[in-house]
Amino acid sequence: MPTKARTRQPATEARRTRERETPRTAKVDLPFVTAEFRVPQLPNREDMAETARSLMPSAREAAYYGGLVLLAAFEMIEWPVAAAIGVGAAVLGRGHDRGGREEHEAAAHARVPTPRQ
């Protein structure tokens, strides 16, 4: 019996390799239209985890938003006020993270004095 398992194993591996190399598709031929449907290829787990980490707030931001939630939950401030403060902080923070540092550094380098002629 071990010989049967060994002879079937390479064929199974070859079939699996073929399935990985060729995406599963379905093709529909109609008189005026041909449609081909393919299974989408999903990113691997590492890429998905890295994307999720990049979207998570920092520990400082999480504490800030958590504090706003607690203030609203204990009715120290009204919830619309807490929501407005949170949205405003998020908008300002994302705008600053995107280009604020690069623009500041570029402006600092642009101020280099040039010799007068």
C-alpha positions as CSV (number, residue, x, y, z in Angstrom):
1,M,0.0,0.0,0.0
2,P,2.8,2.5,0.5
3,T,3.6,2.4,-3.2
4,K,0.0,3.5,-4.1
5,A,0.3,6.5,-1.9
6,R,3.6,7.4,-3.4
7,T,2.3,7.1,-6.9
8,R,-0.7,9.3,-6.2
9,Q,1.1,12.0,-4.3
10,P,3.1,13.5,-7.3
11,A,-0.1,13.6,-9.4
12,T,-1.9,15.4,-6.6
13,E,0.9,17.9,-6.2
14,A,1.1,18.5,-9.9
15,R,-2.7,19.2,-10.0
16,R,-2.4,21.6,-7.0
17,T,0.4,23.4,-8.7
18,R,-1.6,23.8,-11.9
19,E,-4.6,25.1,-9.9
20,R,-2.3,27.7,-8.3
21,E,-0.8,28.8,-11.6
22,T,-4.0,29.1,-13.5
23,P,-6.8,31.2,-12.0
24,R,-10.2,29.7,-11.9
25,T,-12.3,31.3,-14.6
26,A,-15.8,30.9,-16.1
27,K,-16.3,31.9,-19.7
28,V,-19.8,32.6,-21.2
29,D,-20.0,32.8,-25.0
30,L,-23.2,34.5,-26.3
31,P,-23.9,35.6,-29.9
32,F,-22.9,39.3,-29.4
33,V,-21.0,39.1,-26.1
34,T,-18.3,37.0,-24.4
35,A,-17.9,37.3,-20.7
36,E,-15.1,35.9,-18.6
37,F,-15.4,35.8,-14.8
38,R,-12.3,35.3,-12.7
39,V,-11.9,34.6,-9.0
40,P,-10.2,37.7,-7.4
41,Q,-6.8,37.2,-5.9
42,L,-6.7,38.3,-2.3
43,P,-3.6,39.7,-0.6
44,N,-1.7,37.6,1.8
45,R,-2.1,37.8,5.6
46,E,1.0,39.8,6.2
47,D,-0.1,42.6,3.8
48,M,-3.6,42.6,5.3
49,A,-2.1,42.9,8.8
50,E,0.2,45.7,7.8
51,T,-2.7,47.6,6.3
52,A,-4.8,47.1,9.4
53,R,-1.9,48.3,11.6
54,S,-1.4,51.4,9.5
55,L,-5.0,52.4,10.0
56,M,-5.1,52.0,13.7
57,P,-4.6,55.1,15.9
58,S,-1.5,55.5,18.0
59,A,-1.7,54.9,21.7
60,R,-1.9,58.6,22.4
61,E,-4.8,59.1,20.0
62,A,-6.6,56.1,21.4
63,A,-6.3,57.5,24.9
64,Y,-7.5,60.9,23.7
65,Y,-10.6,59.5,21.9
66,G,-11.2,57.2,24.9
67,G,-11.2,60.2,27.2
68,L,-13.8,61.9,25.0
69,V,-15.9,58.8,25.1
70,L,-15.7,58.7,28.9
71,L,-16.5,62.4,29.2
72,A,-19.6,61.9,27.0
73,A,-20.6,58.6,28.8
74,F,-20.6,60.3,32.2
75,E,-22.4,63.3,30.8
76,M,-19.6,65.7,31.7
77,I,-20.0,67.0,28.1
78,E,-22.8,66.4,25.7
79,W,-22.2,63.7,23.1
80,P,-22.5,66.0,20.1
81,V,-19.8,68.2,21.5
82,A,-17.5,65.2,22.1
83,A,-18.2,64.0,18.5
84,A,-17.4,67.4,17.1
85,I,-14.1,67.6,19.1
86,G,-13.2,64.1,18.0
87,V,-13.9,64.7,14.3
88,G,-12.1,68.0,14.4
89,A,-9.0,66.4,16.0
90,A,-9.0,63.6,13.5
91,V,-9.3,65.9,10.5
92,L,-6.5,68.2,11.8
93,G,-4.3,65.3,12.8
94,R,-4.6,63.5,9.4
95,G,-3.9,66.7,7.5
96,H,-0.9,67.4,9.6
97,D,0.4,63.8,9.3
98,R,0.2,63.8,5.5
99,G,2.1,66.8,4.5
100,G,2.8,69.0,7.4
101,R,6.3,67.7,8.2
102,E,7.4,67.4,4.6
103,E,6.2,70.9,3.8
104,H,8.0,72.3,6.9
105,E,11.3,70.6,6.0
106,A,11.0,71.8,2.4
107,A,10.3,75.3,3.5
108,A,13.4,75.2,5.8
109,H,15.6,74.0,2.9
110,A,14.2,76.7,0.6
111,R,15.3,79.5,2.9
112,V,18.9,78.9,2.3
113,P,20.4,82.3,1.5
114,T,21.9,82.7,-2.0
115,P,25.0,84.9,-2.6
116,R,24.2,88.3,-4.1
117,Q,25.8,89.3,-7.3
